Amino acid sequence: MNNSFFAFSSRTKYIYRWALMRNTERESLAEHTLEVASLAHALAVIGNKRFGKSYNAERAAVLALYHDTPEIITGDMPTPVKYNSDEMRKEFQKIEDNACNRLLDMLPDDLKEEYSPMFFKKDEDEDLWKLVKAADKLSALIKCIEERKAGNTEFKMAEKSTLQNINKLGCEECSVFLEEFIPAYELTLDQL
């Protein structure tokens, strides 16, 4: 046992997303993770305040902190590859599961139980994982908006399809975020 989980996890700053796209600004997995955690927390708070839900907003944020950690091992698999077919998705799920087990093996035995739900979804967290997925999509949309604002047309189709995918989620919290908060991402610093 080498207890390297946290040192290994910190390497998210070296993994870059959107590998198949020309980026005006590279986005590390660490940056993405922070944004997704913030967004998942916000969606949970919106659900609690606006829709009478009883989400644990802090837990949603923590789940989001680890949602892409296996990519330190697998890399950021581009969506067109990952979802090319059901067979490809199933095989990639096996690879992700192996990466999750490898990460958990970097923890002392007495801590594994606490971290396992961050990598292997538990039924009691099902609603929170849906918020994390929605937050992940919102983060992608924000990246697309930022790239478009920088004059990069490479993300035009990605922005359109990401927005469609968000709408397909049927997440009322996302609808509120899209309506009330996404427009501010179109503003300049002086306008904020």
N, C-alpha and C positions, 0 to 999 in steps of 0.2 A: 504494500500500500504506500503510494507516494504523496497522497494528499495534495494533488496538483489541480484540483477542480477549479479553484478561484484564479489561479495563475493562468490556467488554460482558457477559462472563460473570458478573461480580460483581453484575449487576443481578438475579440470581435472587432476591435478598432482596425485590424489589418485585413478584414474581409470586406470587399466592395460589392455593392449591389448593382443591378442593372447592367450586367456584363455585356450583353448584346447591343446595348444602346450607346450612342454617342452622348456623353454627358457634358454639360457646361461646368458642373460642380459634382465631383465624386461624392458619393454617400456611403459611409462605412456602415457596417452592421451595427456597431455601437451607437451611432447617431440615430439610425432607424429604430433601434430598440428603445432608446430613451423617448423618442417621439411616440411610439406605439404605447408605451407604458403610460405616458401622460394622456394620450387620447382614450385609452381603455378606462382609466380613472375618470376622465370627464364624461364618457358615455354612461358609466355606472352612476355617477352623481346625477346626470340628467334623468336617467331612468328612475332613480329614487325620488328626486324632487318634482319631476313633471308627470311621472306615470305611476307613482305610488309603489314602485318596486322596492325590494329590500336587498339589493346587491351589496356585497362587501367590496367597496370601491378600492380599498387598499389591496385586497387579494387580487382583484382584476389587474392592478398595476404590477404586482409581483409576478403573476402568471405571464404577463406581457414581457417582463424583463428577461424571461428565459425562453420565450416562444421560438426564437430562431437560433438559440445557442448551438444546436447540433450542426449548424452551417459552418462552424469552425472546422468541423471534420469533413462535411460533405461539400462545402462551398455553397454559394448561392446558385442553385439550379434555376436557370431561366424558365419562366412560366411556360413558354411554348414547348419546351422539352419535357418538363415535369408533368404536364397535363396532355401530352401528345396522344395518349391512349390509356384506356383502363389498365392494360397490362403494364405500361410504363409507370403509371401512378402507383400500382401495387408494388412493383419492384422498388421504386424510390421510397415507398413507405417502409419497406424492409431495411433499406439502407439507413433511413432516418432512425428507425427503432434501434438498429445496431449502434449508431452514433450516440443515441440517448443512453443506452446501457454502458457504453464506453465512458461517457461523461460521469454517470453515477458511480462507476467503479473507481473514479478518482477521489471519491469522498470516503471518509471513515464510515464504518458500518453503522454507527449510532446516528449518523446524519442522513443516510440514504433515504430513510422513510420520509423525512421532511421534504426532501428535494424531488423525490420520485413524481409527485403530482404535477410538478412543473414540466415534466417531459412526457409523462403518460397520463392522459386525461382521465379524471375520475368523474363519476356520474354527478357527485355533489357540486362540481365546478362547471357543469355543462353550460349553464347560462352565461357564466363568466367567460368561458372559452369562446362563446359566440360573440361577446363584446370584443375580445381580443382579436378575433378574425375581422370584425368590422373595423376596429382601430387600425389593423394592418392595412386594410384596403384604403382607409382614409389617409394614412401615411403615404401610400402610393399615389393617391390623387394629389396630395399636397406637393409631392415631388414633381409630378407632371405639370402642375400649375407653375411651380418655380422654374422649371425648364422652359416652359412656353414663354413666361415673362422675360426670360433671358434671351429670347429669340430662337430657341432651339425647337424646330418643327418636328424633330425626331420623336417627340413624346406626344404628338397630336392624337394619334390613334390610341395610344395607351391611355391617355386621359379620358377619351370617349368611352373606351371599353371598361375602364376602372369605374367610372361613374355608373355605367350600366350595371356592373357587378355589385356595386354598393346598393343600388336601388332594388336589385333582385333579392338582397338579403332580407328585406322586409323588417328592418331594424328601425323602430320608431325613434330610438335615441339618435341614430345616424341621420334620420330625416331632420331632426332638430339641429344637429351639428351642421349639416349641409346648408340649411336655411339661415342659421344665425351666426355661424362662425367662419365658414369657408369663404364668404365674400371678402373678409378682411385679408385673406392671403393674396388677393388681387391688388392690394394697396402697396404704395411705396412706404419707406420708413417715415418720410415726412407726413404722409397721409394718416399713418397710424396714430 
